[in-house]
Amino acid sequence: MSGGLPRLLLLTDRSQLRLGRPLVRTLEECAAAGLTHVVVRELDLPDTHRALIAAEAAAVGLTVISAHRPLPGAAGVHLPASAAPTGAGGGGGALVGRSCHSADDVTRAVGATYATLSPYAPTRSKPGHGPPLPPSTYAGHAVPVFALGGITAANAADARAAGAHGVAVMGEVMRSPDPAATVAALLEAVA
């Protein structure tokens, strides 16, 4: 791991969960399968509700990163591509992630702890987002890069071989009939 960063980063989206499947239970199962870090999105909810989700995720041992805005108890924040420049690491040892969509975006993420770079492959979560970036886009950055978009257990090892530090997933886990098994398969692929 680079600076304590995992090889697998999960982004939440409860709208993609199977009907009746609670988000927090899903996170508990994923943590039991070996997941260590989660980006709590759920941007349609008030921050008070997002903070409760973050607290419950932290209670099962997950390192929580808040999407877009800081949350109490979160270990850091993941900023959108449109946010102001990151600056010097976020201060206080906090994790600062940055969404990127090109090699130039990653270069501009100076000071971030990590960057997600998408799309790696066609994605069901954001149809039409793309085209996929060339594999060479994932190598040679000063900031650790997580390949995002269309990541599956079948292509996660290829993303790492292309130079990504790790992979970030949302839909592959959120839509899975067995999220814990999907996390286990992804962890095996990126080990």
C-alpha positions as CSV (number, residue, x, y, z in Angstrom):
1,M,0.0,0.0,0.0
2,S,1.1,3.5,-0.8
3,G,0.9,5.7,2.3
4,G,-1.6,3.3,3.9
5,L,-3.9,3.4,0.9
6,P,-5.8,0.3,0.1
7,R,-5.9,-1.5,-3.3
8,L,-9.7,-1.4,-3.3
9,L,-11.9,1.7,-2.6
10,L,-15.7,1.4,-2.5
11,L,-17.9,4.4,-3.4
12,T,-21.5,4.1,-2.1
13,D,-24.7,4.6,-4.1
14,R,-27.7,3.2,-2.2
15,S,-29.9,3.7,-5.3
16,Q,-28.1,0.9,-7.0
17,L,-28.7,-1.6,-4.2
18,R,-31.1,-4.4,-4.7
19,L,-34.6,-3.6,-3.4
20,G,-34.7,-4.0,0.3
21,R,-31.0,-4.2,0.8
22,P,-29.8,-1.6,3.4
23,L,-26.7,0.3,2.7
24,V,-25.2,-0.1,6.2
25,R,-25.7,-3.8,6.2
26,T,-24.0,-3.9,2.8
27,L,-21.0,-2.0,4.2
28,E,-20.8,-4.4,7.2
29,E,-20.7,-7.4,4.9
30,C,-18.1,-5.8,2.7
31,A,-16.0,-4.9,5.8
32,A,-16.2,-8.6,6.9
33,A,-15.0,-9.6,3.4
34,G,-11.9,-7.4,3.8
35,L,-12.9,-3.9,2.6
36,T,-11.1,-1.2,4.5
37,H,-12.0,2.1,2.9
38,V,-15.3,3.6,1.7
39,V,-16.3,6.9,0.1
40,V,-19.7,7.8,1.4
41,R,-21.5,9.6,-1.4
42,E,-25.3,9.7,-0.9
43,L,-25.2,13.4,-1.9
44,D,-29.0,13.6,-2.1
45,L,-29.1,13.3,1.7
46,P,-28.6,16.1,4.2
47,D,-25.1,16.0,5.7
48,T,-26.7,15.0,9.1
49,H,-27.9,11.7,7.5
50,R,-24.7,11.2,5.7
51,A,-22.8,11.6,9.0
52,L,-24.9,8.9,10.5
53,I,-24.0,6.5,7.6
54,A,-20.4,7.5,8.0
55,A,-20.5,6.8,11.8
56,E,-22.1,3.4,11.3
57,A,-19.5,2.5,8.6
58,A,-16.7,3.6,10.9
59,A,-18.2,1.5,13.7
60,V,-17.7,-1.7,11.6
61,G,-14.0,-0.8,11.1
62,L,-14.1,1.1,7.8
63,T,-12.0,4.1,7.1
64,V,-14.6,6.6,5.9
65,I,-14.0,9.3,3.3
66,S,-16.7,11.8,2.7
67,A,-17.7,12.7,-0.9
68,H,-17.6,16.4,-1.8
69,R,-17.9,17.9,1.8
70,P,-16.2,17.0,5.1
71,L,-18.2,15.0,7.6
72,P,-17.6,14.7,11.3
73,G,-15.6,11.6,12.0
74,A,-14.5,11.0,8.4
75,A,-10.9,10.4,7.7
76,G,-10.9,12.7,4.7
77,V,-12.8,14.1,1.8
78,H,-13.1,13.1,-1.9
79,L,-13.4,16.2,-4.1
80,P,-15.2,16.4,-7.4
81,A,-13.2,17.2,-10.6
82,S,-14.7,20.7,-10.6
83,A,-13.5,21.6,-7.1
84,A,-10.8,24.2,-6.5
85,P,-7.2,23.0,-6.5
86,T,-6.4,20.6,-3.7
87,G,-3.5,22.5,-2.1
88,A,-1.1,20.9,0.3
89,G,-2.5,17.5,1.3
90,G,-5.6,18.7,3.2
91,G,-3.6,19.2,6.4
92,G,-3.8,17.2,9.6
93,G,-3.1,13.9,7.9
94,A,-6.6,13.8,6.4
95,L,-7.1,11.8,3.2
96,V,-7.9,14.0,0.2
97,G,-9.1,12.3,-2.9
98,R,-9.7,13.9,-6.2
99,S,-12.0,12.8,-9.1
100,C,-10.1,13.0,-12.4
101,H,-11.0,12.3,-16.0
102,S,-7.6,12.8,-17.8
103,A,-3.9,12.6,-17.1
104,D,-3.8,16.4,-17.0
105,D,-6.5,16.3,-14.2
106,V,-4.2,14.0,-12.2
107,T,-1.3,16.3,-12.7
108,R,-3.4,19.2,-11.3
109,A,-4.3,17.1,-8.3
110,V,-1.0,18.0,-6.6
111,G,-1.4,17.8,-2.9
112,A,-4.1,15.1,-3.0
113,T,-3.5,11.9,-1.2
114,Y,-4.9,9.9,-4.2
115,A,-7.0,10.4,-7.3
116,T,-9.7,8.4,-9.0
117,L,-9.3,8.3,-12.8
118,S,-12.2,7.4,-15.0
119,P,-13.5,5.8,-17.0
120,Y,-11.3,2.7,-17.1
121,A,-14.0,0.7,-19.1
122,P,-17.6,1.2,-20.2
123,T,-19.7,1.6,-17.0
124,R,-23.3,0.7,-16.3
125,S,-23.4,3.4,-13.5
126,K,-22.8,6.2,-15.9
127,P,-23.7,5.0,-19.4
128,G,-22.2,7.1,-22.2
129,H,-19.5,8.4,-19.9
130,G,-16.3,8.0,-21.8
131,P,-14.8,6.7,-23.9
132,P,-12.6,4.6,-21.7
133,L,-9.1,6.0,-21.2
134,P,-6.1,4.3,-22.7
135,P,-4.4,1.9,-20.1
136,S,-1.2,4.0,-20.3
137,T,-3.1,6.9,-18.7
138,Y,-3.0,5.1,-15.3
139,A,0.8,5.0,-15.0
140,G,3.5,7.4,-13.9
141,H,1.7,9.9,-11.7
142,A,3.0,11.6,-8.6
143,V,-0.3,10.8,-6.9
144,P,-1.5,7.2,-6.4
145,V,-4.3,6.6,-8.9
146,F,-7.4,4.4,-8.6
147,A,-8.9,3.1,-11.8
148,L,-12.7,3.8,-11.7
149,G,-15.5,3.1,-14.0
150,G,-16.4,-0.3,-15.3
151,I,-14.1,-2.2,-12.9
152,T,-14.9,-5.8,-12.4
153,A,-13.0,-8.8,-10.9
154,A,-12.2,-9.7,-14.5
155,N,-10.4,-6.5,-15.3
156,A,-9.1,-5.2,-11.9
157,A,-5.7,-7.0,-12.3
158,D,-5.3,-5.4,-15.7
159,A,-5.9,-2.0,-14.2
160,R,-3.2,-2.6,-11.7
161,A,-0.9,-4.0,-14.4
162,A,-1.5,-0.8,-16.4
163,G,-0.1,1.3,-13.5
164,A,-3.1,2.1,-11.2
165,H,-2.3,1.9,-7.5
166,G,-5.7,0.2,-7.1
167,V,-9.3,0.2,-8.2
168,A,-12.4,2.1,-7.1
169,V,-15.8,0.6,-7.6
170,M,-19.4,1.5,-7.1
171,G,-21.9,-0.3,-9.2
172,E,-20.1,-3.6,-9.4
173,V,-20.5,-3.9,-5.6
174,M,-23.7,-1.9,-5.1
175,R,-25.7,-3.9,-7.8
176,S,-24.3,-7.3,-6.8
177,P,-26.6,-10.0,-5.4
178,D,-23.7,-10.8,-3.0
179,P,-21.6,-7.6,-2.3
180,A,-19.3,-9.4,0.1
181,A,-18.4,-12.0,-2.5
182,T,-17.8,-9.3,-5.0
183,V,-15.5,-7.4,-2.7
184,A,-13.6,-10.7,-1.9
185,A,-13.2,-11.3,-5.7
186,L,-12.0,-7.8,-6.3
187,L,-9.5,-7.9,-3.4
188,E,-8.1,-11.2,-4.8
189,A,-7.8,-9.6,-8.2
190,V,-5.8,-6.6,-7.0
191,A,-3.6,-8.4,-4.4
